[in-house]
């Protein structure tokens, strides 16, 4: 199964230090749900599978998400307030 993902980049999970594979899966799954609910795709695609389209959108950085565990550098902390 892992061998198939190495051959086909459509099913590969990005391996960058900034985001995790878990985050990629969660964001792509939420986007796939949006696509199933009728949202328009950010990319023209020939795939009829919303999961494939969602994974490609996330991989290309077209899906914006907010990670509540990461605090922006300019945000005030209770200690500074």
C-alpha positions as CSV (number, residue, x, y, z in Angstrom):
1,X,0.0,0.0,0.0
2,X,2.8,2.5,0.9
3,X,4.5,1.5,-2.4
4,X,1.4,2.7,-4.3
5,X,1.6,6.1,-2.6
6,X,5.2,6.6,-3.6
7,X,4.3,6.0,-7.3
8,X,1.2,8.2,-7.4
9,X,1.7,11.7,-6.2
10,X,-2.1,12.3,-5.9
11,X,-2.1,10.0,-2.9
12,X,1.1,11.1,-1.3
13,X,0.9,13.1,2.0
14,X,3.2,16.1,2.0
15,X,6.2,15.8,4.3
16,X,7.0,19.3,5.4
17,X,8.3,20.4,8.8
18,X,5.6,23.1,9.1
19,X,2.6,20.8,9.0
20,X,1.9,17.2,10.0
21,X,0.4,14.4,8.1
22,X,-2.4,14.3,10.6
23,X,-3.2,18.0,10.0
24,X,-3.2,17.4,6.2
25,X,-5.7,14.5,6.6
26,X,-8.0,16.5,8.8
27,X,-8.0,19.6,6.6
28,X,-8.5,17.5,3.4
29,X,-11.3,15.6,5.0
30,X,-13.1,18.8,6.1
31,X,-12.6,20.2,2.6
32,X,-14.0,17.0,1.0
33,X,-17.1,17.4,3.1
34,X,-17.5,20.9,1.9
35,X,-17.2,19.7,-1.7
36,X,-19.7,16.9,-1.1
37,X,-22.1,19.6,0.3
38,X,-22.0,21.6,-2.9
39,X,-19.0,23.9,-2.5
40,X,-17.2,24.8,-5.7
41,X,-13.7,23.4,-6.2
42,X,-10.8,25.8,-6.4
43,X,-9.3,23.7,-9.2
44,X,-10.7,22.5,-12.5
45,X,-10.6,18.7,-12.0
46,X,-11.6,15.7,-14.0
47,X,-12.0,13.6,-10.8
48,X,-15.5,13.0,-9.6
49,X,-14.2,12.1,-6.1
50,X,-14.3,15.0,-3.7
51,X,-11.5,13.4,-1.6
52,X,-9.0,13.5,-4.4
53,X,-10.0,17.1,-5.3
54,X,-9.7,18.1,-1.6
55,X,-6.3,16.5,-1.2
56,X,-5.0,18.4,-4.3
57,X,-6.4,21.7,-3.1
58,X,-4.7,21.3,0.3
59,X,-1.5,20.1,-1.2
60,X,-1.3,23.2,-3.4
61,X,-2.1,25.5,-0.4
62,X,-5.5,26.7,-1.8
63,X,-7.4,25.8,1.4
64,X,-6.8,28.2,4.2
65,X,-7.2,26.9,7.8
66,X,-6.5,28.1,11.3
67,X,-4.7,26.1,13.8
68,X,-5.8,27.0,17.3
69,X,-2.8,25.4,18.9
70,X,-0.5,27.9,17.2
71,X,-0.6,31.4,18.6
72,X,0.4,34.3,16.3
73,X,3.6,36.1,17.3
74,X,1.9,39.5,17.6
75,X,-1.0,38.3,19.8
76,X,-1.1,39.5,23.4
77,X,-0.5,37.0,26.1
78,X,-2.2,37.4,29.5
79,X,1.2,38.2,31.0
80,X,1.6,41.2,28.7
81,X,-2.0,42.5,29.2
